[in-house]
């Protein structure tokens, strides 16, 4: 790709970007949120068609002009987006060949479809019946189905956008191992990821983008299979334009008169699955969070962390069986989300695109949504006040957008997350529940969000911090609870917490 420039109304997303990928290479593309990584891949894959951008793309030595995704796929370029494009109620085999059906004389050859699907699943290391509905698979296995789907199109260049963002450590390791196997088979890959340790593990080289421009391309290792010689600090310096001396900000303790008082107390909280009513997903959980304290919740995939958070916040998940919640020493009943907000709770969901934001509305209205009763004047929303609030958060939270009327769906993931945080901060909760608040966010934006969380704790807010990244919990939290199979399995003070201690507690089986 040479001299790629792509503009949207009011925004230049890419400026003269260059990218070269060699055959059989794993090439990483890094940069802060909003740097232009996903836009560049959409240009390459035909999502943004030829004619909507300036510059040239050459593939296998020949100039190409892709009018749509099908055109790029005919050349062997396949993109797997961060949001998987699978149909949950169709089988694995049907998804693999959707739009690329094995047919003769207008009829699908199901024997051939199942045979080829089975061979592709074996190639990606997925031991599932091709007739299994995709809805029955976990996210890690769904990623493998997407790769099998790409291989069915005789892929030569595989583009993966944040492929491990929603995966646990085990599934991430399996997926990265498959990428290396495909490299050995001659398939080139472009991987976009904010997980720098993963880039150092699988990439041969990395191109860094910043503010829509190519900054540099670096070799990760000297020869294939050699140990990485490119450090994470060097990658960070290229991404943010400076050395990031600390991954986590210095903490300012809360000094109010009520410091140390319990802000959130949960006792005997038990919740059953919304469909399988016999299955308990949160089992007799009791915990406390004090004012000015950041308390972590660690657990493997399926431990029940998100189910706990959502059920506490207006019983948004499952069937409540037992348990009480106290906020500021007063028992509260939070059967609905409005009741939870009135009680002083706020919940930043792990799925900002589905549950956290209205993607087709602007920053202005997204920030004001939980606080509309406080913005009304004579029964009508005061739009001037609403705009002033949104402008204040656009500035203080460093949301990169030309105006507060920018559609949220057009923002990068990091800036979307800042909008979610802004709307709940303005609601002025006593307790803020954060569920994977930095998922899919670059290291610079992570630091900004950590600073915001620390500032809230310094103001006396109580923070319950759920994360799959153990270094994040160790760097941010005063205490950490561990969960497994819906139960609390331990509580570890910051001074005693290590990754090994947490992992041991997270894998306890108390049934």
C-alpha positions as a printed NumPy array, in Angstrom:
array([[  0.   ,   0.   ,   0.   ],
       [  1.471,   3.35 ,  -1.084],
       [  0.384,   6.875,  -0.214],
       [ -3.025,   5.824,   1.145],
       [ -5.116,   8.849,   2.14 ],
       [ -8.7  ,   8.429,   3.376],
       [-11.006,  11.215,   4.532],
       [-14.416,  11.294,   6.177],
       [-16.547,  14.441,   6.62 ],
       [-14.49 ,  16.71 ,   8.843],
       [-11.796,  14.087,   9.533],
       [ -8.702,  12.844,   7.697],
       [ -8.311,   9.28 ,   8.933],
       [ -5.21 ,   8.352,   6.867],
       [ -2.479,  10.572,   5.428],
       [  0.007,   9.121,   2.922],
       [  0.206,   5.763,   4.725],
       [  2.611,   3.102,   3.464],
       [  2.533,  -0.6  ,   4.331],
       [  4.515,  -3.533,   2.905],
       [  3.837,  -7.175,   3.824],
       [  6.056,  -9.985,   2.562],
       [  4.757, -13.447,   1.564],
       [  4.456, -15.819,   4.505],
       [  5.002, -13.039,   7.057],
       [  3.086, -12.127,  10.228],
       [  2.981,  -8.33 ,  10.134],
       [  1.545,  -6.399,  13.079],
       [ -0.049,  -2.963,  12.784],
       [  0.1  ,  -0.95 ,  16.02 ],
       [ -1.041,   2.452,  17.142],
       [ -3.238,   4.256,  19.606],
       [ -7.018,   4.171,  19.221],
       [ -7.912,   6.476,  16.353],
       [ -4.519,   6.063,  14.666],
       [ -6.182,   4.653,  11.53 ],
       [ -5.396,   0.935,  11.809],
       [ -8.89 ,  -0.423,  11.156],
       [ -9.529,   2.168,   8.439],
       [ -6.358,   1.073,   6.636],
       [ -7.471,  -2.57 ,   6.752],
       [-10.931,  -1.634,   5.451],
       [ -9.252,   0.069,   2.495],
       [ -7.137,  -3.027,   1.835],
       [-10.101,  -5.426,   2.051],
       [-12.48 ,  -3.386,  -0.119],
       [-14.837,  -2.277,   2.679],
       [-13.832,   1.231,   1.587],
       [-13.909,   0.709,  -2.215],
       [-11.437,   1.935,  -4.78 ],
       [-12.211,   5.546,  -5.601],
       [-13.097,   6.479,  -2.015],
       [ -9.409,   6.924,  -1.123],
       [ -6.185,   8.17 ,  -2.715],
       [ -3.105,   6.019,  -3.198],
       [ -2.208,   2.643,  -4.692],
       [ -2.5  ,  -0.986,  -3.625],
       [ -0.347,  -3.659,  -5.264],
       [ -0.862,  -7.352,  -4.538],
       [  1.537, -10.033,  -5.768],
       [  3.247,  -7.382,  -7.865],
       [  0.121,  -6.173,  -9.681],
       [ -1.975,  -3.036,  -9.05 ],
       [ -5.439,  -3.884,  -7.707],
       [ -8.647,  -1.854,  -7.353],
       [-11.168,  -3.563,  -5.079],
       [-14.776,  -2.405,  -5.488],
       [-16.011,  -4.485,  -2.548],
       [-15.066,  -7.299,  -0.157],
       [-15.816, -10.009,  -2.729],
       [-13.252,  -8.487,  -5.077],
       [-10.506,  -8.638,  -2.435],
       [-11.509, -12.195,  -1.468],
       [-11.164, -13.314,  -5.1  ],
       [ -7.509, -12.274,  -4.832],
       [ -7.08 , -14.202,  -1.558],
       [ -7.336, -11.283,   0.898],
       [ -9.729, -12.064,   3.777],
       [-10.486,  -9.858,   6.789],
       [-11.812, -11.054,  10.146],
       [-13.303,  -8.114,  11.993],
       [-13.263,  -7.641,  15.773],
       [-17.033,  -8.19 ,  15.783],
       [-17.358, -11.689,  14.332],
       [-19.56 , -12.046,  11.235],
       [-21.131, -15.413,  12.001],
       [-24.82 , -16.376,  11.975],
       [-25.419, -17.977,  15.403],
       [-28.378, -20.174,  14.432],
       [-26.635, -21.723,  11.425],
       [-24.249, -24.65 ,  11.739],
       [-20.466, -24.408,  11.586],
       [-20.465, -25.844,   8.053],
       [-23.166, -23.436,   6.867],
       [-21.229, -20.487,   8.261],
       [-17.942, -21.587,   6.708],
       [-19.452, -21.696,   3.219],
       [-22.011, -18.893,   3.557],
       [-21.797, -16.92 ,   0.307],
       [-19.296, -19.487,  -0.953],
       [-21.583, -22.527,  -1.109],
       [-20.536, -25.941,  -2.436],
       [-23.264, -26.339,  -5.073],
       [-24.004, -28.201,  -8.312],
       [-26.819, -27.329, -10.706],
       [-28.206, -24.788,  -8.282],
       [-28.417, -27.189,  -5.343],
       [-26.121, -27.285,  -2.303],
       [-24.071, -30.471,  -2.083],
       [-24.361, -31.14 ,   1.66 ],
       [-22.077, -34.188,   1.629],
       [-19.284, -32.135,   0.051],
       [-20.032, -29.203,   2.379],
       [-19.72 , -31.341,   5.506],
       [-16.656, -33.184,   4.198],
       [-14.775, -29.995,   3.387],
       [-15.913, -28.297,   6.593],
       [-14.585, -31.231,   8.607],
       [-11.212, -30.994,   6.842],
       [-11.02 , -27.246,   7.495],
       [-11.92 , -27.667,  11.162],
       [ -9.166, -30.257,  11.49 ],
       [ -6.733, -27.814,   9.882],
       [ -7.532, -25.089,  12.444],
       [ -7.524, -27.574,  15.338],
       [-11.222, -27.349,  16.19 ],
       [-12.714, -30.673,  17.275],
       [-16.383, -30.   ,  16.673],
       [-19.071, -31.596,  14.555],
       [-19.557, -29.415,  11.441],
       [-23.306, -29.549,  12.075],
       [-23.009, -27.91 ,  15.522],
       [-24.797, -24.525,  15.698],
       [-22.349, -21.65 ,  16.084],
       [-24.438, -20.344,  19.018],
       [-23.251, -23.391,  21.011],
       [-19.579, -22.372,  20.681],
       [-17.525, -20.069,  22.872],
       [-15.918, -16.952,  21.418],
       [-12.526, -18.655,  21.066],
       [-13.974, -21.459,  18.96 ],
       [-15.969, -18.95 ,  16.911],
       [-12.678, -17.227,  16.035],
       [-11.388, -20.554,  14.72 ],
       [-14.551, -20.957,  12.633],
       [-13.859, -17.523,  11.116],
       [-10.341, -18.638,  10.194],
       [-11.693, -21.896,   8.707],
       [-14.097, -19.731,   6.696],
       [-11.126, -17.705,   5.428],
       [ -9.198, -20.857,   4.5  ],
       [-12.213, -22.057,   2.494],
       [-11.663, -18.992,   0.288],
       [ -8.037, -20.014,  -0.387],
       [ -6.661, -17.121,   1.649],
       [ -3.214, -15.741,   0.844],
       [ -3.336, -12.707,   3.168],
       [ -5.333, -12.987,   6.389],
       [ -6.24 ,  -9.769,   8.232],
       [ -7.161, -10.126,  11.91 ],
       [ -8.509,  -7.079,  13.782],
       [ -8.059,  -7.518,  17.563],
       [ -8.425, -11.319,  17.29 ],
       [ -7.83 , -12.027,  20.998],
       [ -9.62 ,  -9.031,  22.559],
       [-12.498, -11.157,  23.881],
       [-10.526, -14.383,  24.506],
       [ -9.102, -15.866,  27.683],
       [ -5.409, -16.76 ,  27.926],
       [ -5.883, -20.373,  26.806],
       [ -7.948, -19.502,  23.719],
       [ -5.578, -16.634,  22.876],
       [ -2.572, -18.967,  22.981],
       [ -4.346, -21.465,  20.707],
       [ -5.249, -18.773,  18.181],
       [ -1.755, -17.295,  18.121],
       [ -0.309, -20.778,  17.641],
       [ -2.602, -21.269,  14.636],
       [ -1.416, -17.982,  13.105],
       [  2.161, -19.249,  13.347],
       [  1.154, -22.569,  11.757],
       [ -0.48 , -20.724,   8.861],
       [  2.696, -18.684,   8.43 ],
       [  4.669, -21.909,   8.102],
       [  2.164, -22.978,   5.409],
       [  2.848, -19.78 ,   3.439],
       [ -0.188, -17.712,   4.518],
       [  0.722, -14.094,   5.29 ],
       [ -1.144, -12.354,   8.127],
       [ -1.73 ,  -8.809,   9.252],
       [ -2.647,  -8.63 ,  12.924],
       [ -3.992,  -5.547,  14.697],
       [ -3.6  ,  -5.844,  18.466],
       [ -3.098,  -3.702,  21.541],
       [ -1.572,  -6.65 ,  23.418],
       [  2.104,  -5.922,  22.931],
       [  3.263,  -9.226,  24.416],
       [  1.261, -11.069,  21.738],
       [  2.797,  -8.953,  18.985],
       [  6.269,  -9.777,  20.256],
       [  5.336, -13.467,  20.321],
       [  3.996, -13.921,  16.776],
       [  4.963, -10.959,  14.576],
       [  7.975, -10.852,  12.295],
       [  7.695,  -7.089,  11.812],
       [  5.461,  -4.249,  12.942],
       [  4.285,  -1.005,  11.351],
       [  3.346,   1.791,  13.761],
       [  0.674,   4.343,  12.898],
       [  0.081,   7.598,  14.757],
       [ -2.577,  10.194,  13.943],
       [ -3.257,   8.572,  10.569],
       [  0.386,   8.55 ,   9.443],
       [  3.05 ,   5.848,   9.108],
       [  5.662,   6.435,  11.801],
       [  8.02 ,   3.486,  11.232],
       [  8.295,  -0.211,  10.415],
       [ 10.432,  -2.298,  12.775],
       [ 11.699,  -5.876,  12.763],
       [ 10.476,  -7.784,  15.8  ],
       [ 13.105, -10.495,  15.541],
       [ 16.265, -10.985,  13.502],
       [ 15.305, -14.289,  11.888],
       [ 12.168, -16.437,  11.865],
       [ 11.832, -18.325,  15.135],
       [ 14.417, -16.174,  16.949],
       [ 13.645, -14.531,  20.288],
       [ 12.011, -11.08 ,  20.006],
       [ 14.566,  -8.301,  20.075],
       [ 11.995,  -5.49 ,  20.011],
       [ 10.981,  -4.437,  23.522],
       [  7.501,  -3.376,  24.637],
       [  8.933,  -0.017,  25.757],
       [ 10.244,   0.606,  22.242],
       [  6.807,  -0.185,  20.781],
       [  5.095,   2.131,  23.249],
       [  7.482,   4.974,  22.408],
       [  6.635,   4.618,  18.73 ],
       [  2.892,   4.474,  19.407],
       [  2.533,   7.415,  21.796],
       [  5.511,   9.49 ,  20.668],
       [  7.17 ,   9.466,  24.064],
       [  8.462,   7.128,  26.759],
       [  5.736,   5.903,  29.083],
       [  7.723,   5.64 ,  32.3  ],
       [  4.86 ,   4.094,  34.239],
       [  2.049,   1.83 ,  33.067],
       [ -0.101,   2.939,  36.028],
       [ -0.446,   6.439,  37.523],
       [  0.572,   7.296,  41.072],
       [ -2.335,   6.96 ,  43.456],
       [ -3.646,   9.822,  45.607],
       [ -5.419,   8.349,  48.665],
       [ -8.879,   9.583,  49.602],
       [ -8.666,  11.834,  52.67 ],
       [-12.32 ,  12.476,  53.479],
       [-13.801,  12.051,  56.941],
       [-15.671,   8.962,  55.744],
       [-12.537,   7.286,  54.349],
       [-12.667,   3.57 ,  55.064],
       [-16.423,   3.454,  55.466],
       [-18.146,   0.692,  53.509],
       [-19.804,   2.144,  50.401],
       [-21.01 ,  -1.147,  48.857],
       [-21.872,  -4.29 ,  50.756],
       [-23.155,  -7.416,  49.003],
       [-24.332, -10.342,  51.107],
       [-25.259, -13.862,  49.952],
       [-25.89 , -12.789,  46.353],
       [-27.196, -15.739,  44.331],
       [-28.386, -15.663,  40.724],
       [-29.552, -18.387,  38.338],
       [-29.156, -18.61 ,  34.58 ],
       [-31.924, -16.767,  32.658],
       [-32.722, -19.824,  30.481],
       [-31.509, -22.841,  32.463],
       [-33.197, -22.039,  35.769],
       [-31.522, -24.976,  37.525],
       [-28.056, -23.59 ,  36.877],
       [-26.572, -21.207,  39.451],
       [-24.195, -18.687,  37.852],
       [-23.542, -16.505,  40.933],
       [-23.424, -18.554,  44.108],
       [-23.653, -16.945,  47.572],
       [-21.238, -14.075,  46.805],
       [-20.448, -11.594,  49.592],
       [-18.077,  -8.647,  49.2  ],
       [-17.448,  -5.073,  50.323],
       [-15.971,  -1.95 ,  48.735],
       [-15.003,   1.051,  50.887],
       [-15.054,   4.728,  49.972],
       [-11.934,   5.718,  48.049],
       [-11.071,   2.075,  47.401],
       [-10.532,   0.206,  44.126],
       [-11.397,  -3.456,  44.561],
       [-10.639,  -5.947,  41.805],
       [-12.49 ,  -9.073,  40.71 ],
       [-10.359, -11.707,  38.953],
       [-11.51 , -14.91 ,  37.314],
       [-11.23 , -17.054,  34.212],
       [-13.811, -16.99 ,  31.427],
       [-17.111, -18.279,  32.79 ],
       [-16.248, -17.539,  36.421],
       [-19.35 , -15.367,  36.794],
       [-17.778, -11.905,  37.064],
       [-19.931, -10.178,  34.414],
       [-23.03 , -12.046,  35.613],
       [-22.37 , -10.71 ,  39.116],
       [-21.934,  -7.138,  37.875],
       [-24.987,  -7.141,  35.613],
       [-27.234,  -8.741,  38.228],
       [-26.21 ,  -6.14 ,  40.815],
       [-26.996,  -3.351,  38.362],
       [-30.779,  -3.467,  38.123],
       [-30.852,  -7.274,  37.868],
       [-29.871,  -6.913,  34.204],
       [-28.882, -10.572,  34.046],
       [-30.412, -13.81 ,  35.29 ],
       [-32.997, -14.656,  37.92 ],
       [-32.273, -13.242,  41.374],
       [-32.641, -15.912,  44.052],
       [-31.214, -14.432,  47.251],
       [-28.973, -11.755,  48.667],
       [-28.962,  -8.123,  49.744],
       [-27.176,  -4.968,  48.616],
       [-26.317,  -1.999,  50.827],
       [-25.052,   1.34 ,  49.52 ],
       [-23.648,   3.683,  52.149],
       [-24.956,   1.451,  54.933],
       [-28.537,   1.526,  53.638],
       [-30.156,  -1.526,  52.11 ],
       [-31.354,  -0.852,  48.566],
       [-33.609,  -2.788,  46.228],
       [-32.423,  -2.517,  42.623],
       [-34.928,  -4.501,  40.602],
       [-34.538,  -2.16 ,  37.607],
       [-31.721,  -0.134,  36.061],
       [-33.355,   3.234,  36.998],
       [-33.647,   1.973,  40.585],
       [-29.95 ,   1.008,  40.566],
       [-28.971,   4.463,  39.27 ],
       [-31.141,   6.155,  41.922],
       [-29.446,   3.986,  44.568],
       [-26.034,   5.324,  43.507],
       [-24.755,   2.498,  41.308],
       [-23.223,   2.808,  37.83 ],
       [-22.079,   0.003,  35.527],
       [-19.572,   0.339,  32.686],
       [-20.26 ,  -2.769,  30.598],
       [-17.624,  -4.911,  28.909],
       [-19.684,  -4.727,  25.674],
       [-19.807,  -1.004,  24.985],
       [-21.136,  -1.403,  21.446],
       [-24.192,  -3.442,  22.467],
       [-25.031,  -2.292,  25.987],
       [-22.951,   0.827,  26.685],
       [-23.701,   3.211,  23.82 ],
       [-26.253,   4.237,  21.249],
       [-23.909,   4.03 ,  18.263],
       [-26.195,   5.91 ,  15.841],
       [-26.527,   8.899,  18.193],
       [-23.957,  11.577,  19.024],
       [-21.576,  12.107,  21.947],
       [-23.847,  14.802,  23.335],
       [-26.873,  12.564,  23.868],
       [-24.936,   9.485,  24.923],
       [-23.343,  11.37 ,  27.816],
       [-26.633,  12.842,  29.002],
       [-28.746,   9.638,  28.867],
       [-28.433,   8.459,  32.512],
       [-28.806,  12.032,  33.84 ],
       [-31.765,  13.399,  31.867],
       [-33.946,  14.071,  34.962],
       [-31.285,  16.513,  36.199],
       [-31.107,  18.277,  32.849],
       [-34.759,  19.092,  32.378],
       [-36.279,  22.498,  32.612],
       [-40.049,  22.699,  32.936],
       [-40.319,  19.088,  31.861],
       [-38.11 ,  19.512,  28.766],
       [-34.403,  18.684,  28.376],
       [-32.315,  21.883,  28.49 ],
       [-30.257,  21.34 ,  25.329],
       [-27.845,  24.19 ,  26.135],
       [-27.032,  22.609,  29.51 ],
       [-26.746,  19.191,  27.848],
       [-24.266,  20.583,  25.317],
       [-22.168,  22.339,  27.99 ],
       [-21.857,  19.088,  29.94 ],
       [-20.833,  17.123,  26.839],
       [-18.264,  19.778,  25.868],
       [-16.77 ,  19.674,  29.355],
       [-16.275,  15.923,  29.19 ],
       [-14.988,  16.064,  25.607],
       [-12.227,  18.325,  26.919],
       [-11.472,  16.792,  30.326],
       [-11.615,  13.184,  29.071],
       [ -9.633,  14.033,  25.914],
       [-12.273,  12.543,  23.607],
       [-10.874,  12.9  ,  20.092],
       [-13.788,  14.205,  18.043],
       [-14.317,  17.489,  16.133],
       [-17.569,  18.279,  18.018],
       [-19.919,  16.722,  20.576],
       [-22.309,  16.097,  17.691],
       [-20.008,  13.45 ,  16.2  ],
       [-21.755,  10.071,  15.871],
       [-20.382,   7.728,  18.534],
       [-20.224,   4.809,  16.101],
       [-17.521,   6.663,  14.141],
       [-15.193,   7.007,  17.124],
       [-12.313,   4.668,  17.893],
       [-12.733,   2.099,  20.653],
       [-10.743,   4.123,  23.179],
       [-12.783,   7.254,  22.569],
       [-16.032,   5.27 ,  22.752],
       [-14.931,   3.981,  26.143],
       [-14.277,   7.538,  27.318],
       [-17.841,   8.46 ,  26.319],
       [-19.189,   5.53 ,  28.387],
       [-17.128,   6.621,  31.391],
       [-18.2  ,  10.246,  30.925],
       [-21.907,   9.439,  31.031],
       [-21.571,   7.497,  34.273],
       [-19.207,   9.976,  35.928],
       [-21.725,  12.736,  35.24 ],
       [-24.438,  10.594,  36.867],
       [-22.345,  11.035,  40.073],
       [-22.648,   7.48 ,  41.465],
       [-21.466,   6.352,  44.882],
       [-20.274,   3.028,  43.444],
       [-18.818,   2.528,  39.959],
       [-18.675,  -1.039,  38.611],
       [-16.139,  -1.314,  35.776],
       [-16.302,  -4.478,  33.645],
       [-13.19 ,  -4.861,  31.441],
       [-12.872,  -1.045,  31.123],
       [ -9.736,  -1.18 ,  28.946],
       [-10.601,  -4.086,  26.626],
       [ -9.474,  -3.374,  23.033],
       [ -7.788,  -0.103,  24.028],
       [ -4.203,   0.957,  23.343],
       [ -1.629,   1.523,  26.058],
       [ -1.856,   5.333,  25.907],
       [ -5.647,   5.383,  26.237],
       [ -5.4  ,   2.787,  29.024],
       [ -3.222,   5.148,  31.039],
       [ -5.766,   7.951,  30.568],
       [ -8.582,   5.695,  31.806],
       [ -6.488,   4.52 ,  34.769],
       [ -5.944,   8.181,  35.664],
       [ -9.709,   8.828,  35.549],
       [-10.397,   5.803,  37.785],
       [ -7.739,   6.893,  40.282],
       [ -9.214,  10.402,  40.314],
       [-12.669,   9.013,  41.109],
       [-11.241,   6.966,  43.993],
       [ -9.4  ,  10.056,  45.277],
       [-12.797,  11.816,  45.362],
       [-14.21 ,   9.108,  47.608],
       [-15.994,   6.968,  45.028],
       [-15.982,   3.2  ,  45.509],
       [-14.812,   1.253,  42.445],
       [-15.369,  -2.436,  41.69 ],
       [-12.861,  -3.264,  38.924],
       [-13.335,  -6.432,  36.839],
       [-10.502,  -7.38 ,  34.489],
       [ -9.038, -10.42 ,  32.719],
       [ -5.585,  -8.79 ,  32.724],
       [ -3.88 ,  -9.71 ,  35.98 ],
       [ -1.129,  -7.043,  35.663],
       [ -3.914,  -4.448,  35.39 ],
       [ -5.552,  -5.65 ,  38.609],
       [ -2.199,  -5.755,  40.389],
       [ -1.375,  -2.216,  39.237],
       [ -4.74 ,  -0.628,  40.038],
       [ -6.433,  -2.363,  42.974],
       [ -6.194,  -2.131,  46.762],
       [ -7.725,  -5.59 ,  47.228],
       [ -8.628,  -8.339,  44.773],
       [-11.392, -10.936,  45.051],
       [-11.056, -14.107,  42.971],
       [-13.958, -16.054,  41.447],
       [-14.383, -19.541,  39.997],
       [-17.58 , -21.293,  38.92 ],
       [-19.747, -18.455,  40.254],
       [-18.237, -18.476,  43.743],
       [-15.722, -16.268,  45.513],
       [-12.592, -18.335,  46.112],
       [-10.377, -15.807,  47.851],
       [ -9.535, -12.243,  48.817],
       [ -5.967, -10.978,  48.433],
       [ -4.494,  -7.707,  49.708],
       [ -2.427,  -5.66 ,  47.267],
       [  0.787,  -6.302,  49.215],
       [  0.306, -10.075,  48.984],
       [ -0.992, -10.275,  45.425],
       [  1.022, -11.802,  42.587],
       [ -0.093, -13.329,  39.303],
       [  0.732, -16.777,  40.65 ],
       [ -1.322, -16.268,  43.827],
       [ -4.314, -14.957,  41.855],
       [ -4.162, -17.758,  39.286],
       [ -4.074, -20.36 ,  42.051],
       [ -7.211, -18.852,  43.623],
       [ -8.942, -18.472,  40.233],
       [ -8.587, -22.179,  39.474],
       [ -9.883, -23.482,  42.819],
       [-12.854, -25.835,  42.569],
       [-15.027, -25.592,  45.649],
       [-17.921, -27.736,  44.408]])
